[in-house]
Amino acid sequence: MTELMVIFAIGLLVLGPKRLPELARSMGKSLAEFRRASNDMRREFMSVADDVKIEPAPLAAPKPPAPRPAAVAPKAESSATDDAGDAATDPPRDG
């Protein structure tokens, strides 16, 4: 409050008693316009934020990791066994 009184006193000395009310009136109008614009901006921001609001996914129990397949040794490639399969890995045949 005292700071405002000091500013008012300095303004009165610098501007004089005739111009100080005009300046105060124009500052009041400017401040009111600024408040109105900031309230409009805040209202618009909140409206957009509500429209775009993303609902969080429901919490679910985490799934256990899938079992990994056993490591398989690489096959030796043979051009002779392409059609019939690899003889070393085929089960023995009776007959």
Backbone bond lengths (Angstrom), bond angles and torsions (degrees), N, CA, C in turn:
res aa  C-N    CA-C-N  psi(-1)  N-CA   C-N-CA  omega(-1)  CA-C   N-CA-C  phi
1 M - - - 1.458 - - 1.526 110.67 -
2 T 1.345 116.62 -41.04 1.469 119.04 -178.99 1.521 111.18 -66.88
3 E 1.345 116.46 -34.13 1.470 118.73 178.70 1.522 110.51 -63.96
4 L 1.318 116.06 -38.83 1.461 120.57 179.14 1.528 111.10 -65.19
5 M 1.321 116.78 -38.78 1.472 120.81 177.63 1.528 110.78 -65.53
6 V 1.333 117.47 -39.32 1.469 120.62 178.99 1.525 109.65 -65.70
7 I 1.317 117.44 -43.49 1.469 120.65 178.39 1.527 110.06 -62.07
8 F 1.324 117.05 -42.71 1.462 121.11 178.89 1.532 110.68 -61.57
9 A 1.330 117.81 -42.69 1.466 121.72 -179.28 1.524 110.77 -65.73
10 I 1.319 117.68 -43.30 1.470 120.69 178.53 1.522 109.89 -64.82
11 G 1.338 117.76 -41.66 1.467 121.49 177.42 1.519 111.29 -61.44
12 L 1.319 117.39 -39.32 1.456 121.75 179.05 1.518 110.72 -65.09
13 L 1.326 117.06 -40.82 1.471 120.90 179.08 1.530 111.53 -69.15
14 V 1.327 117.06 -41.60 1.471 120.68 -175.80 1.525 111.28 -76.52
15 L 1.318 118.58 -46.64 1.457 121.47 -173.55 1.522 113.72 -91.74
16 G 1.282 116.74 -27.19 1.463 119.64 -178.20 1.514 110.61 93.02
17 P 1.332 115.66 164.80 1.463 119.88 -175.82 1.530 114.31 -70.93
18 K 1.342 118.43 -18.72 1.464 119.89 -178.21 1.530 111.94 -83.43
19 R 1.320 116.92 -39.18 1.466 119.60 -175.54 1.525 112.92 -87.86
20 L 1.301 119.54 -21.74 1.457 121.87 -177.20 1.534 112.74 -61.66
21 P 1.332 120.87 -44.55 1.474 119.44 177.26 1.530 112.99 -62.80
22 E 1.343 117.16 -36.25 1.468 120.31 177.54 1.520 110.54 -64.53
23 L 1.336 115.26 -44.40 1.467 119.79 179.54 1.531 110.54 -64.10
24 A 1.320 117.72 -42.91 1.462 121.15 179.27 1.530 110.61 -63.05
25 R 1.314 117.19 -39.98 1.463 121.17 179.22 1.533 110.62 -65.06
26 S 1.329 117.00 -44.98 1.471 119.51 -179.47 1.534 110.62 -67.91
27 M 1.333 117.24 -36.13 1.467 119.38 176.95 1.524 110.77 -66.81
28 G 1.324 117.14 -38.62 1.463 120.91 177.42 1.516 111.74 -62.89
29 K 1.335 116.71 -42.72 1.463 120.49 178.13 1.528 110.64 -64.55
30 S 1.333 115.81 -42.06 1.467 119.48 179.08 1.528 111.28 -63.48
31 L 1.316 116.26 -42.56 1.460 120.36 178.99 1.532 111.21 -64.58
32 A 1.325 117.04 -41.09 1.467 120.61 177.96 1.527 110.79 -63.34
33 E 1.330 117.09 -41.78 1.463 121.10 178.36 1.531 110.66 -64.30
34 F 1.319 116.36 -41.21 1.464 120.45 178.32 1.532 110.49 -62.47
35 R 1.319 117.63 -44.49 1.464 120.93 178.35 1.526 111.28 -61.60
36 R 1.317 116.23 -43.18 1.462 120.67 179.93 1.533 110.34 -61.81
37 A 1.336 116.28 -45.45 1.464 119.96 -179.45 1.530 111.03 -65.11
38 S 1.326 117.04 -40.78 1.467 118.79 -179.52 1.526 110.96 -68.95
39 N 1.331 118.04 -36.32 1.467 120.12 176.61 1.528 111.24 -66.45
40 D 1.340 117.25 -40.62 1.458 120.47 176.86 1.521 110.89 -62.01
41 M 1.336 116.21 -43.14 1.460 120.34 -179.79 1.527 110.31 -64.70
42 R 1.331 116.80 -42.54 1.466 120.69 179.27 1.525 110.37 -63.59
43 R 1.336 117.33 -42.54 1.457 121.59 179.27 1.534 110.82 -62.62
44 E 1.331 116.21 -43.87 1.459 120.13 179.79 1.527 110.73 -65.51
45 F 1.318 116.79 -41.42 1.465 120.60 178.99 1.528 110.70 -61.92
46 M 1.325 116.91 -44.69 1.460 120.39 -179.73 1.531 111.00 -65.41
47 S 1.330 117.42 -36.57 1.455 121.47 177.98 1.525 110.90 -63.49
48 V 1.321 116.26 -45.94 1.464 120.22 179.31 1.521 110.26 -66.67
49 A 1.315 117.23 -40.22 1.461 120.57 179.69 1.523 110.96 -63.57
50 D 1.329 118.07 -37.43 1.458 120.63 178.23 1.528 111.30 -69.80
51 D 1.329 117.86 -35.62 1.455 121.26 179.43 1.524 111.86 -68.02
52 V 1.314 116.39 -35.33 1.459 121.20 -174.20 1.522 112.08 -95.28
53 K 1.294 116.90 1.48 1.457 120.98 -174.83 1.529 110.47 -56.66
54 I 1.322 115.66 126.98 1.456 122.61 179.79 1.520 107.68 -102.83
55 E 1.308 115.63 126.13 1.455 119.97 -179.81 1.523 108.93 -79.26
56 P 1.327 118.00 137.15 1.465 119.79 179.55 1.531 110.22 -69.15
57 A 1.322 115.34 149.13 1.453 120.71 178.93 1.521 109.05 -67.87
58 P 1.327 116.99 144.29 1.462 118.61 179.21 1.521 110.19 -65.60
59 L 1.314 115.05 144.97 1.456 119.50 -179.82 1.518 109.33 -75.60
60 A 1.317 116.91 130.50 1.458 122.53 178.68 1.517 108.26 -126.13
61 A 1.315 115.41 158.47 1.459 119.51 178.06 1.524 108.28 -64.83
62 P 1.316 117.57 136.15 1.466 119.33 -179.16 1.524 110.34 -67.47
63 K 1.312 116.23 141.85 1.461 121.78 179.50 1.530 108.63 -77.76
64 P 1.347 116.77 141.79 1.464 118.41 176.32 1.523 108.93 -69.59
65 P 1.302 117.49 149.63 1.468 119.23 -179.42 1.526 110.28 -64.92
66 A 1.311 115.55 144.23 1.460 121.78 -179.97 1.526 108.77 -67.75
67 P 1.358 117.09 142.09 1.471 118.79 178.62 1.516 109.92 -66.18
68 R 1.291 114.38 142.78 1.471 119.52 179.78 1.530 109.25 -86.41
69 P 1.317 117.24 141.56 1.468 119.14 177.75 1.521 110.06 -66.73
70 A 1.342 114.81 151.09 1.468 119.96 179.55 1.513 108.78 -65.61
71 A 1.293 115.20 148.26 1.467 120.58 179.95 1.518 109.09 -67.74
72 V 1.307 117.21 132.96 1.462 123.21 179.70 1.511 107.84 -111.54
73 A 1.338 115.25 133.24 1.462 119.91 178.61 1.525 108.27 -70.64
74 P 1.317 117.30 140.26 1.472 119.57 179.79 1.517 111.20 -65.98
75 K 1.330 115.02 142.79 1.465 120.79 179.04 1.515 110.18 -77.96
76 A 1.315 114.63 149.00 1.459 119.94 172.92 1.511 106.67 -82.71
77 E 1.316 116.83 127.11 1.464 119.95 -177.46 1.513 110.10 -84.21
78 S 1.311 115.33 134.16 1.456 121.28 -179.88 1.517 107.80 -134.16
79 S 1.304 116.43 132.09 1.459 120.15 -178.84 1.518 111.92 -74.53
80 A 1.333 118.02 -22.79 1.453 120.96 -178.32 1.521 111.51 -76.86
81 T 1.283 117.99 -23.82 1.457 119.72 -175.67 1.525 112.92 -107.83
82 D 1.316 119.02 20.11 1.452 121.44 -178.79 1.528 112.09 -62.79
83 D 1.317 118.48 -43.27 1.459 120.84 -176.03 1.525 111.89 -81.68
84 A 1.316 118.23 -35.80 1.455 121.11 -173.70 1.519 112.44 -96.30
85 G 1.288 119.01 -7.53 1.460 121.01 -177.62 1.514 110.14 94.56
86 D 1.253 118.17 176.72 1.450 122.87 -178.22 1.526 108.10 -84.97
87 A 1.305 117.15 123.73 1.460 122.11 -176.59 1.512 111.31 -68.17
88 A 1.296 118.07 -30.28 1.469 120.68 -177.88 1.525 111.84 -70.40
89 T 1.311 118.41 -26.66 1.454 120.15 -177.84 1.524 113.35 -101.31
90 D 1.350 118.48 -9.38 1.454 121.39 178.11 1.526 109.53 -75.62
91 P 1.347 117.09 142.02 1.465 118.07 176.06 1.539 111.04 -69.22
92 P 1.320 116.46 152.38 1.478 118.37 -179.53 1.539 110.08 -66.37
93 R 1.315 114.49 145.44 1.468 120.85 -178.46 1.529 110.40 -104.04
94 D 1.284 116.51 141.44 1.479 120.24 176.49 1.516 107.87 -93.87
95 G 1.278 115.31 123.92 1.423 118.42 166.82 1.406 119.84 109.48
